[in-house]
Amino acid sequence: MIGPMKRSSRWFPLLGMVAVLCGLALVVAFWFYAGRTLPTATLPVDLEIERGTVGAALGRSLNAQGFDVPAWTLAIALRIRGDAPRIKAGLYDFQEAPTLKGLLDRLTRGDAAQREFALIEGWNFRQVRQALARQSELKSLTAELTDQQILQAIGAPHTHPEGLFAPDTYAWVKGSSDLDLLRRAYRQQLKRLEQAWAQRRPAPDGPALDSPYQALILASIIEKETGKASDRGRIAGVFANRLRIGMRLQSDPTTIYGLGEGFDGNLRKRDLQSDTPWNTYTRAGLPPTPIAMPGRAALRAALAPEQTTALYFVARGDGSSEFSSDLDAHNRAVARYQKARKPSSSITP
């Protein structure tokens, strides 16, 4: 019995050293967790946490946005706290560098110092600028800039701003600028457009489009022509059919856009005959730019339109549209639904 006991006793010093090292690690971890403020690249820090950001993704997000958080310390803290699933998405502003404990406490409380700004599907850029100007707490950097100067300021290589910003609700904190919001909306729209383009339906069933920007133009027309969501795919199909056979789009919203601020709300025959680059009654093909901000659904419809034989549609007056495959049927639909009023949205010969 004496021999085995002596052999076992050799492990006691090693076990003791392991215990000491574990204790030191916990002390260091606690110092990082509750006692030491986190180094930051700059102050203040606007920290954006996207929905579903947990575990290693949380560490990467914190590091990318300016917080120097050791991955092992964050992992230990999250495991001990057990509240990783309770971390709430949002935009958080830190005027001073927090401890890791203070940072995680805010993220789990959802104590986000943020406001919201909505960009609406179908808005044109003039409406976007007007809405931004009404945000009194948002730092205005665009008021004295032209549209082209705004594009330069956000790093956009385009010459026309229409359609380049994603309709969505954007959170922002005190001290943010209108350029910050536009930059985020621009990048979001590019991302959505890239995703939709990658999933486009190829020819001959897909639309005759040569570039993502052409898809953005078509999506903006679909956005403005759609009164009822269930009609969107078929409206896209009508335009795809027309583009494929070289038929003019003859879209009222594009013509109205070309009239500019002078449009009084009443589209007249002379307006349809007044040539502008956006008048799709007088010019074939797509207009040179988008006419509004298309949402995700319009982008998807533009690149994967519903298969249909229809070449015409007319508004029924309840938000929905009547579709026709030939001119005679379309003329009967126009007479039926718009006999007593001016067409508000129709595809006509």
C-alpha positions as YAML, in Angstrom:
chain: A
units: angstrom
residues:
- id: 1
  name: MET
  ca: [0.00, 0.00, 0.00]
- id: 2
  name: ILE
  ca: [2.92, 2.35, 0.66]
- id: 3
  name: GLY
  ca: [4.22, 2.19, -2.94]
- id: 4
  name: PRO
  ca: [1.06, 3.31, -4.73]
- id: 5
  name: MET
  ca: [0.50, 6.15, -2.25]
- id: 6
  name: LYS
  ca: [3.97, 7.53, -2.93]
- id: 7
  name: ARG
  ca: [3.43, 7.40, -6.68]
- id: 8
  name: SER
  ca: [0.10, 9.23, -6.40]
- id: 9
  name: SER
  ca: [1.64, 11.93, -4.27]
- id: 10
  name: ARG
  ca: [3.85, 12.99, -7.19]
- id: 11
  name: TRP
  ca: [0.80, 14.46, -8.90]
- id: 12
  name: PHE
  ca: [-0.08, 16.74, -5.99]
- id: 13
  name: PRO
  ca: [2.37, 19.53, -6.93]
- id: 14
  name: LEU
  ca: [1.26, 19.40, -10.55]
- id: 15
  name: LEU
  ca: [-2.39, 19.56, -9.58]
- id: 16
  name: GLY
  ca: [-1.60, 22.44, -7.31]
- id: 17
  name: MET
  ca: [0.12, 24.32, -10.11]
- id: 18
  name: VAL
  ca: [-2.87, 23.73, -12.39]
- id: 19
  name: ALA
  ca: [-5.21, 25.05, -9.70]
- id: 20
  name: VAL
  ca: [-3.06, 28.14, -9.23]
- id: 21
  name: LEU
  ca: [-2.91, 28.78, -12.96]
- id: 22
  name: CYS
  ca: [-6.68, 28.38, -13.28]
- id: 23
  name: GLY
  ca: [-7.14, 30.76, -10.41]
- id: 24
  name: LEU
  ca: [-4.83, 33.30, -12.03]
- id: 25
  name: ALA
  ca: [-6.69, 32.91, -15.33]
- id: 26
  name: LEU
  ca: [-9.98, 33.60, -13.61]
- id: 27
  name: VAL
  ca: [-8.51, 36.65, -11.87]
- id: 28
  name: VAL
  ca: [-7.19, 37.99, -15.19]
- id: 29
  name: ALA
  ca: [-10.48, 37.20, -16.87]
- id: 30
  name: PHE
  ca: [-12.41, 39.02, -14.15]
- id: 31
  name: TRP
  ca: [-10.05, 41.99, -14.49]
- id: 32
  name: PHE
  ca: [-10.77, 42.09, -18.22]
- id: 33
  name: TYR
  ca: [-14.46, 41.54, -17.53]
- id: 34
  name: ALA
  ca: [-15.25, 44.02, -14.79]
- id: 35
  name: GLY
  ca: [-12.19, 46.06, -13.94]
- id: 36
  name: ARG
  ca: [-10.42, 47.03, -17.16]
- id: 37
  name: THR
  ca: [-11.99, 49.36, -19.70]
- id: 38
  name: LEU
  ca: [-11.88, 48.03, -23.24]
- id: 39
  name: PRO
  ca: [-9.43, 49.77, -25.55]
- id: 40
  name: THR
  ca: [-11.24, 51.50, -28.43]
- id: 41
  name: ALA
  ca: [-9.99, 52.80, -31.75]
- id: 42
  name: THR
  ca: [-11.83, 56.12, -31.29]
- id: 43
  name: LEU
  ca: [-14.44, 57.68, -29.05]
- id: 44
  name: PRO
  ca: [-17.35, 57.99, -29.19]
- id: 45
  name: VAL
  ca: [-18.14, 54.58, -30.72]
- id: 46
  name: ASP
  ca: [-21.36, 53.78, -32.56]
- id: 47
  name: LEU
  ca: [-21.74, 50.03, -32.22]
- id: 48
  name: GLU
  ca: [-24.23, 48.28, -34.51]
- id: 49
  name: ILE
  ca: [-25.29, 44.77, -33.51]
- id: 50
  name: GLU
  ca: [-27.20, 42.91, -36.20]
- id: 51
  name: ARG
  ca: [-29.92, 40.42, -35.39]
- id: 52
  name: GLY
  ca: [-28.57, 36.95, -34.54]
- id: 53
  name: THR
  ca: [-25.01, 38.11, -33.75]
- id: 54
  name: VAL
  ca: [-23.74, 35.78, -30.98]
- id: 55
  name: GLY
  ca: [-20.66, 33.77, -30.05]
- id: 56
  name: ALA
  ca: [-17.64, 34.19, -32.29]
- id: 57
  name: ALA
  ca: [-19.63, 36.46, -34.61]
- id: 58
  name: LEU
  ca: [-20.16, 38.88, -31.72]
- id: 59
  name: GLY
  ca: [-16.41, 39.01, -31.06]
- id: 60
  name: ARG
  ca: [-15.66, 39.66, -34.72]
- id: 61
  name: SER
  ca: [-18.30, 42.40, -34.86]
- id: 62
  name: LEU
  ca: [-16.94, 44.10, -31.72]
- id: 63
  name: ASN
  ca: [-13.39, 44.01, -33.04]
- id: 64
  name: ALA
  ca: [-14.39, 45.27, -36.49]
- id: 65
  name: GLN
  ca: [-16.21, 48.24, -34.95]
- id: 66
  name: GLY
  ca: [-13.38, 49.43, -32.75]
- id: 67
  name: PHE
  ca: [-13.50, 47.42, -29.50]
- id: 68
  name: ASP
  ca: [-10.35, 45.47, -28.60]
- id: 69
  name: VAL
  ca: [-11.97, 42.44, -26.95]
- id: 70
  name: PRO
  ca: [-9.82, 39.31, -26.42]
- id: 71
  name: ALA
  ca: [-11.74, 36.42, -27.89]
- id: 72
  name: TRP
  ca: [-10.99, 34.09, -24.97]
- id: 73
  name: THR
  ca: [-12.21, 36.64, -22.42]
- id: 74
  name: LEU
  ca: [-15.44, 37.20, -24.34]
- id: 75
  name: ALA
  ca: [-15.99, 33.44, -24.62]
- id: 76
  name: ILE
  ca: [-15.53, 32.95, -20.86]
- id: 77
  name: ALA
  ca: [-17.77, 35.90, -20.03]
- id: 78
  name: LEU
  ca: [-20.58, 34.69, -22.29]
- id: 79
  name: ARG
  ca: [-20.34, 31.16, -20.89]
- id: 80
  name: ILE
  ca: [-20.41, 32.32, -17.27]
- id: 81
  name: ARG
  ca: [-23.22, 34.81, -17.85]
- id: 82
  name: GLY
  ca: [-25.26, 32.39, -19.95]
- id: 83
  name: ASP
  ca: [-27.11, 35.27, -21.58]
- id: 84
  name: ALA
  ca: [-25.74, 35.17, -25.13]
- id: 85
  name: PRO
  ca: [-29.25, 34.49, -26.54]
- id: 86
  name: ARG
  ca: [-30.49, 37.67, -24.84]
- id: 87
  name: ILE
  ca: [-28.16, 40.01, -26.71]
- id: 88
  name: LYS
  ca: [-30.39, 42.44, -28.58]
- id: 89
  name: ALA
  ca: [-29.82, 43.90, -32.03]
- id: 90
  name: GLY
  ca: [-29.59, 47.66, -32.26]
- id: 91
  name: LEU
  ca: [-27.36, 50.67, -32.56]
- id: 92
  name: TYR
  ca: [-25.50, 51.59, -29.35]
- id: 93
  name: ASP
  ca: [-23.49, 54.72, -28.73]
- id: 94
  name: PHE
  ca: [-20.60, 54.69, -26.24]
- id: 95
  name: GLN
  ca: [-19.29, 58.09, -25.25]
- id: 96
  name: GLU
  ca: [-16.72, 56.45, -22.92]
- id: 97
  name: ALA
  ca: [-14.92, 53.13, -23.13]
- id: 98
  name: PRO
  ca: [-16.88, 50.51, -21.11]
- id: 99
  name: THR
  ca: [-15.69, 47.41, -19.33]
- id: 100
  name: LEU
  ca: [-16.64, 44.14, -20.94]
- id: 101
  name: LYS
  ca: [-19.26, 43.70, -18.21]
- id: 102
  name: GLY
  ca: [-20.70, 47.15, -18.89]
- id: 103
  name: LEU
  ca: [-20.81, 46.48, -22.64]
- id: 104
  name: LEU
  ca: [-22.54, 43.11, -22.27]
- id: 105
  name: ASP
  ca: [-24.98, 44.55, -19.73]
- id: 106
  name: ARG
  ca: [-26.09, 47.15, -22.28]
- id: 107
  name: LEU
  ca: [-26.35, 44.64, -25.11]
- id: 108
  name: THR
  ca: [-28.53, 42.31, -23.04]
- id: 109
  name: ARG
  ca: [-30.73, 45.15, -21.76]
- id: 110
  name: GLY
  ca: [-31.19, 46.43, -25.28]
- id: 111
  name: ASP
  ca: [-30.23, 49.87, -24.05]
- id: 112
  name: ALA
  ca: [-29.71, 51.24, -27.54]
- id: 113
  name: ALA
  ca: [-29.57, 55.00, -27.90]
- id: 114
  name: GLN
  ca: [-31.07, 55.10, -31.34]
- id: 115
  name: ARG
  ca: [-33.65, 56.75, -33.49]
- id: 116
  name: GLU
  ca: [-35.18, 55.47, -36.71]
- id: 117
  name: PHE
  ca: [-35.54, 56.84, -40.21]
- id: 118
  name: ALA
  ca: [-37.61, 55.15, -42.90]
- id: 119
  name: LEU
  ca: [-37.00, 55.21, -46.64]
- id: 120
  name: ILE
  ca: [-40.20, 54.19, -48.43]
- id: 121
  name: GLU
  ca: [-40.52, 52.03, -51.54]
- id: 122
  name: GLY
  ca: [-41.37, 54.18, -54.54]
- id: 123
  name: TRP
  ca: [-39.89, 57.42, -53.21]
- id: 124
  name: ASN
  ca: [-37.76, 59.42, -55.61]
- id: 125
  name: PHE
  ca: [-34.55, 61.10, -54.46]
- id: 126
  name: ARG
  ca: [-36.23, 64.49, -54.10]
- id: 127
  name: GLN
  ca: [-38.57, 62.95, -51.54]
- id: 128
  name: VAL
  ca: [-35.62, 61.31, -49.78]
- id: 129
  name: ARG
  ca: [-33.86, 64.66, -49.39]
- id: 130
  name: GLN
  ca: [-37.04, 66.31, -48.12]
- id: 131
  name: ALA
  ca: [-37.53, 63.57, -45.52]
- id: 132
  name: LEU
  ca: [-33.91, 63.84, -44.34]
- id: 133
  name: ALA
  ca: [-34.25, 67.61, -43.98]
- id: 134
  name: ARG
  ca: [-37.16, 67.07, -41.55]
- id: 135
  name: GLN
  ca: [-34.94, 65.08, -39.16]
- id: 136
  name: SER
  ca: [-34.01, 67.94, -36.83]
- id: 137
  name: GLU
  ca: [-31.68, 65.85, -34.62]
- id: 138
  name: LEU
  ca: [-29.81, 64.40, -37.58]
- id: 139
  name: LYS
  ca: [-26.65, 66.27, -38.50]
- id: 140
  name: SER
  ca: [-27.24, 67.81, -41.93]
- id: 141
  name: LEU
  ca: [-24.28, 67.63, -44.29]
- id: 142
  name: THR
  ca: [-26.23, 67.49, -47.55]
- id: 143
  name: ALA
  ca: [-28.32, 70.65, -47.44]
- id: 144
  name: GLU
  ca: [-25.88, 72.66, -49.54]
- id: 145
  name: LEU
  ca: [-24.76, 69.77, -51.75]
- id: 146
  name: THR
  ca: [-25.99, 68.89, -55.21]
- id: 147
  name: ASP
  ca: [-27.17, 65.37, -55.94]
- id: 148
  name: GLN
  ca: [-23.89, 64.67, -57.70]
- id: 149
  name: GLN
  ca: [-21.85, 65.98, -54.76]
- id: 150
  name: ILE
  ca: [-23.80, 63.71, -52.42]
- id: 151
  name: LEU
  ca: [-22.93, 60.70, -54.58]
- id: 152
  name: GLN
  ca: [-19.25, 61.68, -54.49]
- id: 153
  name: ALA
  ca: [-19.37, 62.10, -50.71]
- id: 154
  name: ILE
  ca: [-20.71, 58.58, -50.14]
- id: 155
  name: GLY
  ca: [-18.29, 57.01, -52.61]
- id: 156
  name: ALA
  ca: [-20.83, 56.22, -55.32]
- id: 157
  name: PRO
  ca: [-19.42, 56.25, -58.88]
- id: 158
  name: HIS
  ca: [-22.84, 56.97, -60.41]
- id: 159
  name: THR
  ca: [-23.93, 60.30, -61.85]
- id: 160
  name: HIS
  ca: [-27.66, 60.06, -61.02]
- id: 161
  name: PRO
  ca: [-28.94, 59.21, -57.49]
- id: 162
  name: GLU
  ca: [-32.33, 57.77, -58.38]
- id: 163
  name: GLY
  ca: [-32.99, 54.23, -57.17]
- id: 164
  name: LEU
  ca: [-29.57, 53.78, -55.56]
- id: 165
  name: PHE
  ca: [-30.83, 53.67, -51.95]
- id: 166
  name: ALA
  ca: [-32.52, 50.72, -50.30]
- id: 167
  name: PRO
  ca: [-36.00, 51.31, -48.87]
- id: 168
  name: ASP
  ca: [-35.81, 50.24, -45.23]
- id: 169
  name: THR
  ca: [-35.89, 51.54, -41.66]
- id: 170
  name: TYR
  ca: [-32.47, 52.71, -40.49]
- id: 171
  name: ALA
  ca: [-31.45, 53.15, -36.86]
- id: 172
  name: TRP
  ca: [-29.18, 56.05, -35.97]
- id: 173
  name: VAL
  ca: [-27.75, 57.69, -32.88]
- id: 174
  name: LYS
  ca: [-27.26, 61.28, -31.86]
- id: 175
  name: GLY
  ca: [-24.37, 62.78, -33.80]
- id: 176
  name: SER
  ca: [-25.05, 60.74, -36.94]
- id: 177
  name: SER
  ca: [-25.34, 62.61, -40.23]
- id: 178
  name: ASP
  ca: [-27.64, 62.35, -43.20]
- id: 179
  name: LEU
  ca: [-24.60, 61.26, -45.23]
- id: 180
  name: ASP
  ca: [-24.10, 58.34, -42.82]
- id: 181
  name: LEU
  ca: [-27.66, 57.15, -43.49]
- id: 182
  name: LEU
  ca: [-27.38, 57.60, -47.23]
- id: 183
  name: ARG
  ca: [-24.08, 55.73, -47.30]
- id: 184
  name: ARG
  ca: [-25.64, 52.78, -45.45]
- id: 185
  name: ALA
  ca: [-28.73, 52.80, -47.68]
- id: 186
  name: TYR
  ca: [-26.55, 52.94, -50.80]
- id: 187
  name: ARG
  ca: [-24.44, 49.96, -49.72]
- id: 188
  name: GLN
  ca: [-27.56, 48.04, -48.78]
- id: 189
  name: GLN
  ca: [-29.11, 48.62, -52.20]
- id: 190
  name: LEU
  ca: [-25.94, 47.48, -53.97]
- id: 191
  name: LYS
  ca: [-25.96, 44.31, -51.87]
- id: 192
  name: ARG
  ca: [-29.62, 43.59, -52.64]
- id: 193
  name: LEU
  ca: [-29.10, 44.26, -56.33]
- id: 194
  name: GLU
  ca: [-26.08, 41.98, -56.44]
- id: 195
  name: GLN
  ca: [-28.04, 39.18, -54.77]
- id: 196
  name: ALA
  ca: [-31.02, 39.58, -57.11]
- id: 197
  name: TRP
  ca: [-28.77, 39.68, -60.17]
- id: 198
  name: ALA
  ca: [-27.05, 36.46, -59.10]
- id: 199
  name: GLN
  ca: [-30.46, 34.74, -58.93]
- id: 200
  name: ARG
  ca: [-31.84, 36.15, -62.19]
- id: 201
  name: ARG
  ca: [-33.73, 33.93, -64.61]
- id: 202
  name: PRO
  ca: [-31.61, 33.41, -67.73]
- id: 203
  name: ALA
  ca: [-32.77, 34.04, -71.27]
- id: 204
  name: PRO
  ca: [-34.97, 33.28, -73.12]
- id: 205
  name: ASP
  ca: [-37.45, 33.20, -70.21]
- id: 206
  name: GLY
  ca: [-35.74, 35.98, -68.27]
- id: 207
  name: PRO
  ca: [-35.79, 39.69, -69.06]
- id: 208
  name: ALA
  ca: [-33.58, 41.14, -71.78]
- id: 209
  name: LEU
  ca: [-31.26, 43.05, -69.44]
- id: 210
  name: ASP
  ca: [-27.57, 43.66, -69.93]
- id: 211
  name: SER
  ca: [-26.51, 44.81, -66.48]
- id: 212
  name: PRO
  ca: [-27.56, 45.09, -62.82]
- id: 213
  name: TYR
  ca: [-28.17, 48.80, -63.36]
- id: 214
  name: GLN
  ca: [-30.71, 48.02, -66.09]
- id: 215
  name: ALA
  ca: [-32.37, 45.67, -63.61]
- id: 216
  name: LEU
  ca: [-32.53, 48.54, -61.13]
- id: 217
  name: ILE
  ca: [-34.20, 50.74, -63.76]
- id: 218
  name: LEU
  ca: [-36.80, 48.09, -64.60]
- id: 219
  name: ALA
  ca: [-37.43, 47.34, -60.91]
- id: 220
  name: SER
  ca: [-38.12, 51.02, -60.25]
- id: 221
  name: ILE
  ca: [-40.79, 51.05, -62.98]
- id: 222
  name: ILE
  ca: [-42.35, 47.87, -61.59]
- id: 223
  name: GLU
  ca: [-42.36, 49.45, -58.12]
- id: 224
  name: LYS
  ca: [-44.28, 52.49, -59.35]
- id: 225
  name: GLU
  ca: [-46.70, 50.49, -61.52]
- id: 226
  name: THR
  ca: [-47.65, 47.98, -58.82]
- id: 227
  name: GLY
  ca: [-50.79, 48.82, -56.89]
- id: 228
  name: LYS
  ca: [-51.34, 45.33, -55.51]
- id: 229
  name: ALA
  ca: [-48.47, 43.07, -54.47]
- id: 230
  name: SER
  ca: [-50.00, 39.97, -56.04]
- id: 231
  name: ASP
  ca: [-49.85, 41.66, -59.47]
- id: 232
  name: ARG
  ca: [-46.15, 42.53, -59.27]
- id: 233
  name: GLY
  ca: [-44.81, 39.41, -60.94]
- id: 234
  name: ARG
  ca: [-47.22, 39.64, -63.87]
- id: 235
  name: ILE
  ca: [-46.51, 43.35, -64.34]
- id: 236
  name: ALA
  ca: [-42.84, 42.42, -64.51]
- id: 237
  name: GLY
  ca: [-43.76, 39.76, -67.06]
- id: 238
  name: VAL
  ca: [-45.52, 42.33, -69.27]
- id: 239
  name: PHE
  ca: [-42.45, 44.56, -69.30]
- id: 240
  name: ALA
  ca: [-40.15, 41.59, -69.91]
- id: 241
  name: ASN
  ca: [-42.30, 40.56, -72.89]
- id: 242
  name: ARG
  ca: [-42.22, 44.06, -74.34]
- id: 243
  name: LEU
  ca: [-38.47, 44.41, -73.94]
- id: 244
  name: ARG
  ca: [-37.95, 41.02, -75.55]
- id: 245
  name: ILE
  ca: [-39.91, 41.88, -78.71]
- id: 246
  name: GLY
  ca: [-38.76, 45.52, -78.91]
- id: 247
  name: MET
  ca: [-42.14, 46.99, -78.02]
- id: 248
  name: ARG
  ca: [-42.19, 50.35, -76.23]
- id: 249
  name: LEU
  ca: [-42.87, 50.14, -72.51]
- id: 250
  name: GLN
  ca: [-45.44, 52.98, -72.58]
- id: 251
  name: SER
  ca: [-45.38, 53.45, -68.82]
- id: 252
  name: ASP
  ca: [-47.14, 56.45, -67.28]
- id: 253
  name: PRO
  ca: [-44.79, 56.68, -64.23]
- id: 254
  name: THR
  ca: [-41.69, 57.03, -66.40]
- id: 255
  name: THR
  ca: [-43.34, 59.79, -68.42]
- id: 256
  name: ILE
  ca: [-44.45, 61.56, -65.25]
- id: 257
  name: TYR
  ca: [-40.91, 61.35, -63.87]
- id: 258
  name: GLY
  ca: [-39.61, 63.03, -67.02]
- id: 259
  name: LEU
  ca: [-42.01, 65.93, -66.52]
- id: 260
  name: GLY
  ca: [-40.30, 66.71, -63.21]
- id: 261
  name: GLU
  ca: [-41.69, 69.03, -60.56]
- id: 262
  name: GLY
  ca: [-43.88, 70.72, -63.17]
- id: 263
  name: PHE
  ca: [-46.28, 67.75, -63.21]
- id: 264
  name: ASP
  ca: [-49.60, 68.83, -61.68]
- id: 265
  name: GLY
  ca: [-51.05, 65.38, -61.09]
- id: 266
  name: ASN
  ca: [-53.06, 65.24, -64.31]
- id: 267
  name: LEU
  ca: [-51.39, 63.30, -67.13]
- id: 268
  name: ARG
  ca: [-52.59, 64.71, -70.44]
- id: 269
  name: LYS
  ca: [-52.25, 63.53, -74.04]
- id: 270
  name: ARG
  ca: [-49.74, 66.30, -74.73]
- id: 271
  name: ASP
  ca: [-47.63, 65.00, -71.85]
- id: 272
  name: LEU
  ca: [-47.51, 61.56, -73.45]
- id: 273
  name: GLN
  ca: [-46.35, 63.19, -76.68]
- id: 274
  name: SER
  ca: [-43.80, 65.48, -75.03]
- id: 275
  name: ASP
  ca: [-40.44, 63.80, -75.59]
- id: 276
  name: THR
  ca: [-38.02, 63.43, -72.67]
- id: 277
  name: PRO
  ca: [-35.39, 60.73, -72.00]
- id: 278
  name: TRP
  ca: [-37.90, 59.10, -69.62]
- id: 279
  name: ASN
  ca: [-40.92, 59.18, -71.95]
- id: 280
  name: THR
  ca: [-41.38, 55.51, -72.79]
- id: 281
  name: TYR
  ca: [-44.26, 56.41, -75.13]
- id: 282
  name: THR
  ca: [-41.90, 58.28, -77.46]
- id: 283
  name: ARG
  ca: [-38.72, 56.26, -76.86]
- id: 284
  name: ALA
  ca: [-38.00, 52.55, -77.07]
- id: 285
  name: GLY
  ca: [-36.28, 50.49, -74.41]
- id: 286
  name: LEU
  ca: [-35.57, 51.42, -70.83]
- id: 287
  name: PRO
  ca: [-35.21, 55.02, -69.68]
- id: 288
  name: PRO
  ca: [-31.66, 56.14, -68.83]
- id: 289
  name: THR
  ca: [-32.06, 55.94, -65.03]
- id: 290
  name: PRO
  ca: [-34.38, 54.51, -62.39]
- id: 291
  name: ILE
  ca: [-37.39, 56.65, -61.51]
- id: 292
  name: ALA
  ca: [-37.74, 55.69, -57.81]
- id: 293
  name: MET
  ca: [-36.40, 53.40, -55.07]
- id: 294
  name: PRO
  ca: [-37.43, 49.80, -55.72]
- id: 295
  name: GLY
  ca: [-37.80, 47.41, -52.81]
- id: 296
  name: ARG
  ca: [-36.60, 43.80, -52.59]
- id: 297
  name: ALA
  ca: [-39.80, 42.39, -54.12]
- id: 298
  name: ALA
  ca: [-39.56, 44.66, -57.17]
- id: 299
  name: LEU
  ca: [-35.90, 43.73, -57.70]
- id: 300
  name: ARG
  ca: [-36.76, 40.04, -57.56]
- id: 301
  name: ALA
  ca: [-39.71, 40.51, -59.93]
- id: 302
  name: ALA
  ca: [-37.59, 42.42, -62.45]
- id: 303
  name: LEU
  ca: [-35.09, 39.56, -62.65]
- id: 304
  name: ALA
  ca: [-37.50, 36.64, -62.31]
- id: 305
  name: PRO
  ca: [-40.78, 37.86, -63.87]
- id: 306
  name: GLU
  ca: [-43.92, 35.77, -63.99]
- id: 307
  name: GLN
  ca: [-44.34, 33.86, -67.22]
- id: 308
  name: THR
  ca: [-47.31, 35.39, -69.07]
- id: 309
  name: THR
  ca: [-48.51, 36.10, -72.59]
- id: 310
  name: ALA
  ca: [-49.85, 39.50, -71.52]
- id: 311
  name: LEU
  ca: [-48.57, 42.63, -73.23]
- id: 312
  name: TYR
  ca: [-50.97, 45.14, -71.67]
- id: 313
  name: PHE
  ca: [-52.46, 46.01, -68.31]
- id: 314
  name: VAL
  ca: [-54.81, 48.67, -66.98]
- id: 315
  name: ALA
  ca: [-55.70, 49.71, -63.42]
- id: 316
  name: ARG
  ca: [-59.13, 48.57, -62.26]
- id: 317
  name: GLY
  ca: [-59.38, 51.32, -59.68]
- id: 318
  name: ASP
  ca: [-59.08, 49.10, -56.60]
- id: 319
  name: GLY
  ca: [-55.31, 48.73, -56.71]
- id: 320
  name: SER
  ca: [-55.36, 45.66, -58.93]
- id: 321
  name: SER
  ca: [-54.77, 45.46, -62.69]
- id: 322
  name: GLU
  ca: [-56.50, 43.83, -65.66]
- id: 323
  name: PHE
  ca: [-54.08, 42.06, -68.01]
- id: 324
  name: SER
  ca: [-54.56, 41.42, -71.71]
- id: 325
  name: SER
  ca: [-52.62, 39.57, -74.38]
- id: 326
  name: ASP
  ca: [-53.96, 41.51, -77.37]
- id: 327
  name: LEU
  ca: [-54.89, 45.09, -78.14]
- id: 328
  name: ASP
  ca: [-58.60, 44.52, -78.67]
- id: 329
  name: ALA
  ca: [-58.99, 42.92, -75.23]
- id: 330
  name: HIS
  ca: [-56.96, 45.72, -73.68]
- id: 331
  name: ASN
  ca: [-59.11, 48.42, -75.29]
- id: 332
  name: ARG
  ca: [-62.22, 46.73, -73.91]
- id: 333
  name: ALA
  ca: [-60.64, 46.66, -70.44]
- id: 334
  name: VAL
  ca: [-59.75, 50.36, -70.68]
- id: 335
  name: ALA
  ca: [-63.33, 51.18, -71.66]
- id: 336
  name: ARG
  ca: [-64.67, 49.06, -68.81]
- id: 337
  name: TYR
  ca: [-62.50, 50.35, -65.99]
- id: 338
  name: GLN
  ca: [-61.53, 53.84, -67.03]
- id: 339
  name: LYS
  ca: [-64.44, 55.09, -69.10]
- id: 340
  name: ALA
  ca: [-65.35, 57.82, -66.65]
- id: 341
  name: ARG
  ca: [-61.88, 58.86, -65.58]
- id: 342
  name: LYS
  ca: [-58.37, 59.48, -66.80]
- id: 343
  name: PRO
  ca: [-56.08, 56.41, -66.74]
- id: 344
  name: SER
  ca: [-53.85, 56.51, -63.66]
- id: 345
  name: SER
  ca: [-51.76, 53.54, -64.64]
- id: 346
  name: SER
  ca: [-51.98, 51.66, -67.87]
- id: 347
  name: ILE
  ca: [-49.93, 50.06, -70.59]
- id: 348
  name: THR
  ca: [-51.44, 51.17, -73.87]
- id: 349
  name: PRO
  ca: [-50.49, 51.08, -77.55]
...
